[in-house]
């Protein structure tokens, strides 16, 4: 199976996590300290995307849909 993210993108995420842990990672617009893990990952992947690294498109998750079948009686 192929890699979902490139090695460089993974390295970016690793660096972002270290910065978050140290308390030096800041969000783009507001410049506030990032506390959440998810936000740190989102920032790193966004930066990797901007550099042209192999990262899936934003919102590429597949949604589970459940269709109810109508019974014919």
C-alpha positions as MATLAB code, in Angstrom:
seq = 'XXXXXXXXXXXXXXXXXXXXXXXXXXXXXXXXXXXXXXXXXXXXXXXXXXXXXXXXXXXXXXXXXXXXXXXXX';
ca = [
       0.000    0.000    0.000;
       1.259    3.459   -0.886;
       2.093    6.107    1.679;
      -0.688    8.562    2.429;
       1.738   11.369    3.298;
       5.287   11.955    2.083;
       8.220   11.552    4.463;
       8.849   15.311    4.387;
       5.219   15.983    5.336;
       5.567   13.552    8.250;
       8.710   15.382    9.351;
       6.789   18.679    9.257;
       4.131   17.191   11.536;
       6.831   15.940   13.907;
       8.415   19.389   14.108;
       5.026   21.034   14.683;
       4.295   18.639   17.537;
       7.611   19.478   19.187;
       6.920   23.202   18.828;
       3.440   22.736   20.299;
       4.861   20.830   23.251;
       7.416   23.589   23.835;
       4.664   26.214   23.561;
       6.193   28.067   20.606;
       3.758   26.992   17.865;
       1.434   29.822   16.915;
      -1.584   29.960   14.645;
      -1.379   31.976   11.457;
      -3.916   34.757   11.673;
      -4.396   35.435   15.352;
      -0.884   34.485   16.419;
      -2.208   32.712   19.502;
      -0.416   29.713   20.997;
      -1.651   26.402   19.673;
      -2.715   24.013   22.423;
      -4.646   21.350   20.556;
      -2.933   18.399   18.915;
      -5.348   18.388   15.962;
      -4.677   22.040   15.227;
      -0.916   21.450   15.279;
      -1.286   18.639   12.739;
      -3.560   20.795   10.572;
      -0.999   23.620   10.534;
       1.840   21.248    9.593;
      -0.121   19.605    6.769;
      -1.203   22.987    5.469;
       2.438   24.128    5.331;
       3.435   20.873    3.608;
       0.663   21.360    1.038;
       1.890   24.888    0.331;
       5.384   23.512   -0.353;
       3.954   20.952   -2.774;
       4.576   17.848   -0.669;
       2.449   14.726   -1.062;
      -0.510   15.357    1.244;
      -4.154   14.433    0.552;
      -6.515   17.275   -0.289;
      -8.323   19.047    2.517;
     -11.513   17.235    3.479;
     -10.663   14.076    1.543;
     -12.286   11.868    4.177;
     -14.915    9.510    2.910;
     -18.229    9.791    4.645;
     -20.166    6.736    5.632;
     -23.668    6.871    4.285;
     -26.402    4.554    5.350;
     -29.334    4.121    3.069;
     -32.525    2.660    4.377;
     -34.164    0.167    2.096;
     -37.873    0.267    1.605;
     -39.466   -3.122    1.797;
     -41.901   -4.001   -0.958;
     -44.976   -5.624    0.523;
];
